[in-house]
Amino acid sequence: MPGFPHTKENDILTSNDVSHDQQFPALVLAAGRASRMGCTKQLLMLPGGESLLSRAVGQARLLSRQVRVVAGCGYPLVRYRCALQPGAWIYHPDWSQGLAGSLAAGIHQLGRQALGVFVVLADQPLLAPEGLKQLAAQARAEPERPWGASYGDRVGVPAWIPRSLWPQVVALAGDAGAGRVLNRSGAGAIDIAGVQPDVDTPESWQEVRRLLAEQT
């Protein structure tokens, strides 16, 4: 497995916002089949007319202008029906092998300039924009440190994974997510309202729809 060249914190680009975000890219993980959901959940439509995946792309844009989506099951229909397009799509043919492989596929497509990567899931439509903006600010202030959303006694995604941790992340297997690496690495916790519930089952989907309808 090839290593990841080290990028120093003091090499941060400052010429313009777009080039700066090349060092702070974001990945939206949307490759899975969602077997518990019983359908291609990336295509589910939220109140207001946007798809679950379009909402996730919009959330990722609060973190970075450099947004990539890792897709697999249902591609290219998932791409075609995503009204809010990312900067790039990454097709992961081995999506059935689990979440860890999708994350690794995305990381391997990032450039040498990246100091780390923001990771967003495609099934958390309730995330509060204020919390995401705080995550973005903390990562830019301390890019060498991992940061993750607070889940009480642990942290998880959305998260910032510094480049120094990428070898540990790509070594994960199956459905193991980045949370395992974040927690054993002492990641800082960010309060992001709406991290739960996510959309995993028809029951959770109905609950999310109800909460979103109340918000509107």
Phi, psi and chi 1 to 4 in degrees:
 res  aa     phi    psi   chi1   chi2   chi3   chi4
   1 MET       -  125.7 -179.0 -177.6  -60.0      -
   2 PRO   -67.7  148.3   24.3  -33.3      -      -
   3 GLY   -81.3  174.0      -      -      -      -
   4 PHE  -110.1  119.3  -63.9  101.9      -      -
   5 PRO   -56.4  140.1  -20.7   31.6      -      -
   6 HIS   -79.3  135.0  179.8   63.6      -      -
   7 THR  -114.1  125.0  -58.6      -      -      -
   8 LYS   -79.0  146.1  -63.7  179.5 -179.7  179.0
   9 GLU   -60.1  -37.1  178.6 -175.6   -7.0      -
  10 ASN   -80.0    6.3   58.0   10.0      -      -
  11 ASP   -95.0   10.3  -71.3  -22.7      -      -
  12 ILE   -57.4  131.6  -67.3  177.4      -      -
  13 LEU   -75.4  145.1  -60.6  173.2      -      -
  14 THR  -133.9   11.3   57.2      -      -      -
  15 SER   -67.1  -40.6   57.5      -      -      -
  16 ASN  -160.9  168.9   57.7   65.3      -      -
  17 ASP   -63.8  -37.5  -70.8  -19.5      -      -
  18 VAL   -67.3  -48.2  175.1      -      -      -
  19 SER   -65.6  -34.4   62.4      -      -      -
  20 HIS   -61.2  -38.7 -175.0  -96.3      -      -
  21 ASP   -72.8  -12.3  -87.0   12.4      -      -
  22 GLN   -62.6  -23.4  -68.6  174.9    8.9      -
  23 GLN   -89.9   -9.7  -63.8 -172.6  -55.1      -
  24 PHE  -131.3   59.8  -65.0   91.2      -      -
  25 PRO   -75.1  165.2   30.6  -36.6      -      -
  26 ALA  -127.1  141.0      -      -      -      -
  27 LEU  -115.2  132.2  -70.5  175.3      -      -
  28 VAL  -104.6  119.4  177.7      -      -      -
  29 LEU   -90.6  113.6  -57.1 -176.3      -      -
  30 ALA  -143.4   38.7      -      -      -      -
  31 ALA   -99.8  -16.5      -      -      -      -
  32 GLY   -75.1  168.1      -      -      -      -
  33 ARG   -87.7  -19.7  176.9  164.0   45.0 -170.4
  34 ALA    58.4   57.4      -      -      -      -
  35 SER   -61.9  -34.3   57.2      -      -      -
  36 ARG   -70.3  -25.1  -71.9 -165.5  -66.5  165.1
  37 MET   -78.5  -32.5 -171.1   67.1 -154.0      -
  38 GLY    83.2   11.1      -      -      -      -
  39 CYS  -159.9  173.4   65.5      -      -      -
  40 THR   -77.6   93.8  -54.5      -      -      -
  41 LYS   -69.5  -19.8   66.1 -179.6  178.5 -179.2
  42 GLN   -58.4  -24.8  -61.3   92.7  -35.3      -
  43 LEU   -92.7   -5.0  -57.7  178.2      -      -
  44 LEU   -59.3  140.7  -68.8  172.3      -      -
  45 MET   -99.9  129.4  -59.4  -57.2  -67.7      -
  46 LEU   -86.2  159.8  -59.3  168.8      -      -
  47 PRO   -56.3  129.7  -25.7   34.9      -      -
  48 GLY   107.5  -13.8      -      -      -      -
  49 GLY    98.8    2.2      -      -      -      -
  50 GLU   -99.0  152.6   66.8  177.0  -29.0      -
  51 SER   -80.2  163.6   70.6      -      -      -
  52 LEU   -58.4  -40.7 -161.7   60.5      -      -
  53 LEU   -70.9  -39.1 -178.7   53.8      -      -
  54 SER   -59.2  -40.6  -71.4      -      -      -
  55 ARG   -60.9  -42.0  171.2   66.3   64.9   91.7
  56 ALA   -64.5  -38.5      -      -      -      -
  57 VAL   -63.1  -41.8  172.4      -      -      -
  58 GLY   -63.1  -38.8      -      -      -      -
  59 GLN   -63.3  -43.3  -68.9  167.5  -20.8      -
  60 ALA   -64.0  -31.5      -      -      -      -
  61 ARG   -67.8  -19.0  -75.3 -173.0  178.3  179.1
  62 LEU   -73.8  -17.6  -64.6  175.7      -      -
  63 LEU   -96.8  -34.8  -59.5  169.9      -      -
  64 SER  -160.7  151.5  173.7      -      -      -
  65 ARG   -83.6  -11.2  -62.4 -171.1 -174.0 -171.2
  66 GLN  -102.3   88.1  -60.1  -70.9  -27.5      -
  67 VAL  -110.4  130.4  176.3      -      -      -
  68 ARG  -124.2  144.3  -63.8  169.7  173.7   83.6
  69 VAL  -110.7  129.6  171.4      -      -      -
  70 VAL   -93.8  114.0 -178.1      -      -      -
  71 ALA  -116.7  159.7      -      -      -      -
  72 GLY  -156.6  -86.4      -      -      -      -
  73 CYS   -62.6  131.3 -177.3      -      -      -
  74 GLY    83.3   -0.8      -      -      -      -
  75 TYR   -75.9  137.7 -172.4   85.1      -      -
  76 PRO   -95.2    3.6   33.8  -35.6      -      -
  77 LEU   -59.8  -39.5 -178.3   61.5      -      -
  78 VAL   -58.2  -42.5  166.0      -      -      -
  79 ARG   -65.7  -44.6  174.5  175.4 -180.0  169.4
  80 TYR   -62.2  -36.8  175.8   75.4      -      -
  81 ARG   -91.8    4.2  -68.7 -167.0  177.6  175.0
  82 CYS   -86.9  103.1 -173.8      -      -      -
  83 ALA   -65.7  -37.1      -      -      -      -
  84 LEU   -97.6  101.9 -172.2   58.7      -      -
  85 GLN   -82.5  140.6  -72.4  -73.9  -49.9      -
  86 PRO   -77.4  178.6   32.9  -36.4      -      -
  87 GLY   -71.2  -27.4      -      -      -      -
  88 ALA  -158.4  152.5      -      -      -      -
  89 TRP  -111.0  140.1  -69.5   82.7      -      -
  90 ILE  -119.9  111.8  -60.2  168.9      -      -
  91 TYR   -86.0  126.2  175.2   63.3      -      -
  92 HIS  -110.9   99.3  177.1   47.5      -      -
  93 PRO   -65.8  -22.9   23.8  -34.1      -      -
  94 ASP   -98.1   35.4  -64.1  -35.3      -      -
  95 TRP   -58.0  -28.4   55.0  -93.7      -      -
  96 SER   -69.6  -10.8   62.0      -      -      -
  97 GLN   -78.9   -9.0  -60.1  -58.0  -50.3      -
  98 GLY   119.4  172.1      -      -      -      -
  99 LEU   -61.0  -38.6  179.2   63.5      -      -
 100 ALA   -58.9  -40.9      -      -      -      -
 101 GLY   -66.5  -35.9      -      -      -      -
 102 SER   -65.3  -42.3  -63.5      -      -      -
 103 LEU   -64.4  -42.8 -179.1   52.6      -      -
 104 ALA   -63.7  -40.4      -      -      -      -
 105 ALA   -61.3  -39.4      -      -      -      -
 106 GLY   -68.2  -44.6      -      -      -      -
 107 ILE   -61.0  -39.5  -74.3  177.1      -      -
 108 HIS   -67.1  -13.5  -80.8  -58.6      -      -
 109 GLN   -96.2    0.5  -66.6  -61.4  -45.5      -
 110 LEU   -84.5  152.0  -61.0  178.5      -      -
 111 GLY   -79.1  170.3      -      -      -      -
 112 ARG   -67.0  -20.5  -64.3  172.3   61.4   91.9
 113 GLN   -77.4  -18.3  -66.9  176.1  -29.0      -
 114 ALA   -64.7  128.0      -      -      -      -
 115 LEU   -83.1  -14.8  -64.4  174.9      -      -
 116 GLY   174.9 -161.0      -      -      -      -
 117 VAL  -152.0  138.7   62.3      -      -      -
 118 PHE   -82.9  138.2  -67.4  105.8      -      -
 119 VAL  -119.9  126.8  177.5      -      -      -
 120 VAL  -127.9  139.8  176.8      -      -      -
 121 LEU   -92.4  158.9  -60.5 -179.4      -      -
 122 ALA   -88.6    6.2      -      -      -      -
 123 ASP  -128.5   33.0   60.9   -0.9      -      -
 124 GLN  -126.2   66.2  -66.4 -180.0  -56.2      -
 125 PRO   -71.7   -8.0   27.5  -36.6      -      -
 126 LEU   -91.5    2.0  -61.7  174.7      -      -
 127 LEU   -58.3  132.8  -64.5  174.8      -      -
 128 ALA   -78.6  129.4      -      -      -      -
 129 PRO   -56.5  -35.8  -26.0   35.3      -      -
 130 GLU   -61.6  -40.3  -65.1   79.4    7.8      -
 131 GLY   -67.2  -39.8      -      -      -      -
 132 LEU   -63.9  -40.1  -68.2  169.4      -      -
 133 LYS   -65.3  -34.3  -68.9  175.7 -177.3  178.0
 134 GLN   -67.0  -41.4 -176.4 -178.1   -0.8      -
 135 LEU   -59.4  -44.1  172.6   60.6      -      -
 136 ALA   -60.9  -42.3      -      -      -      -
 137 ALA   -67.6  -41.8      -      -      -      -
 138 GLN   -65.6  -39.8  -72.2  -63.6  132.2      -
 139 ALA   -64.5  -38.8      -      -      -      -
 140 ARG   -73.3  -29.5  -75.8  166.0  171.4   77.2
 141 ALA   -75.9  -36.0      -      -      -      -
 142 GLU  -136.5   72.3  -61.6 -178.0   70.5      -
 143 PRO   -69.3  -15.7   24.5  -34.4      -      -
 144 GLU   -81.2   -9.5   76.4  -72.1  -11.0      -
 145 ARG  -105.7  139.2 -176.7 -178.7 -177.8 -171.3
 146 PRO   -74.1  147.6   26.2  -33.0      -      -
 147 TRP  -136.6  143.0  -62.7   90.8      -      -
 148 GLY  -148.6  159.7      -      -      -      -
 149 ALA   -65.7  139.6      -      -      -      -
 150 SER   -76.4  130.0  173.5      -      -      -
 151 TYR  -117.5   34.4  -74.4   75.9      -      -
 152 GLY    90.6  -96.7      -      -      -      -
 153 ASP   -93.6    8.5   59.6   -9.9      -      -
 154 ARG  -151.0  172.4   61.9 -175.1  177.9   87.4
 155 VAL  -120.5  160.5  -61.1      -      -      -
 156 GLY  -160.3 -161.3      -      -      -      -
 157 VAL   -83.8  150.9  -69.6      -      -      -
 158 PRO   -60.1  148.3  -20.4   33.3      -      -
 159 ALA  -153.0  162.5      -      -      -      -
 160 TRP  -114.5  122.7  165.6 -102.7      -      -
 161 ILE  -113.6  109.4  -54.4  173.6      -      -
 162 PRO   -65.7  156.3   23.5  -32.0      -      -
 163 ARG   -57.7  -32.2 -164.8 -179.7 -169.8   94.0
 164 SER   -61.3  -22.2   61.5      -      -      -
 165 LEU   -96.3   -4.6  -65.5 -178.7      -      -
 166 TRP   -57.8  -41.5  -72.1    4.3      -      -
 167 PRO   -58.0  -36.4  -26.7   36.9      -      -
 168 GLN   -68.7  -37.2  -65.1 -178.3   47.5      -
 169 VAL   -68.6  -45.6  172.2      -      -      -
 170 VAL   -72.4  -12.5  -59.6      -      -      -
 171 ALA   -83.7   -9.0      -      -      -      -
 172 LEU   -67.3  159.6  -64.0  170.3      -      -
 173 ALA  -137.3  159.3      -      -      -      -
 174 GLY    65.1 -136.7      -      -      -      -
 175 ASP   -93.6   13.3  -77.2  -37.4      -      -
 176 ALA   -65.7  129.3      -      -      -      -
 177 GLY  -101.5 -178.3      -      -      -      -
 178 ALA   -67.2  -19.2      -      -      -      -
 179 GLY   -55.3  -35.4      -      -      -      -
 180 ARG   -60.9  -44.4 -178.6  176.8  -57.3  178.6
 181 VAL   -71.1  -41.4  173.2      -      -      -
 182 LEU   -59.9  -44.7  -68.2  167.5      -      -
 183 ASN   -71.3  -37.9  -75.1  -76.1      -      -
 184 ARG   -79.0   -7.9   70.0 -171.4 -179.6 -158.6
 185 SER  -101.4    5.7  -58.5      -      -      -
 186 GLY    70.1   41.2      -      -      -      -
 187 ALA   -63.2  143.8      -      -      -      -
 188 GLY   -71.2  146.0      -      -      -      -
 189 ALA   -99.8  133.8      -      -      -      -
 190 ILE  -118.1  128.5  -55.9  -67.7      -      -
 191 ASP   -77.3  113.3  -71.1  -34.4      -      -
 192 ILE  -124.3  105.3  -56.0  177.7      -      -
 193 ALA   -60.8  141.2      -      -      -      -
 194 GLY    94.3    9.8      -      -      -      -
 195 VAL   -67.9  -20.5  -67.1      -      -      -
 196 GLN  -133.7  143.9  -65.4  176.4  -42.3      -
 197 PRO   -84.3  156.6   31.9  -35.4      -      -
 198 ASP   -99.4  175.9   54.9    7.2      -      -
 199 VAL   -99.3   97.0  178.7      -      -      -
 200 ASP  -119.8  -25.2  -86.5  -19.4      -      -
 201 THR  -136.7  163.1   63.9      -      -      -
 202 PRO   -56.7  -33.8  -28.2   36.8      -      -
 203 GLU   -68.3  -44.1  -67.0   74.9   21.0      -
 204 SER   -67.2  -32.5   63.4      -      -      -
 205 TRP   -63.8  -42.7  169.7 -124.4      -      -
 206 GLN   -64.5  -37.7  -67.7  -56.7  -42.7      -
 207 GLU   -66.0  -42.9  174.3   66.6    6.1      -
 208 VAL   -63.4  -43.6  164.4      -      -      -
 209 ARG   -60.7  -40.4  -76.8  180.0   55.2   84.5
 210 ARG   -63.6  -44.7 -178.1 -174.7   67.1   80.3
 211 LEU   -66.3  -38.7  -68.2  170.3      -      -
 212 LEU   -67.9  -37.5  -74.7  171.1      -      -
 213 ALA   -64.2  -36.6      -      -      -      -
 214 GLU   -66.3  -35.0  -70.1  178.0   -4.3      -
 215 GLN   -67.7  -30.3  -68.0  176.8    6.3      -
 216 THR   -93.7      -   58.2      -      -      -
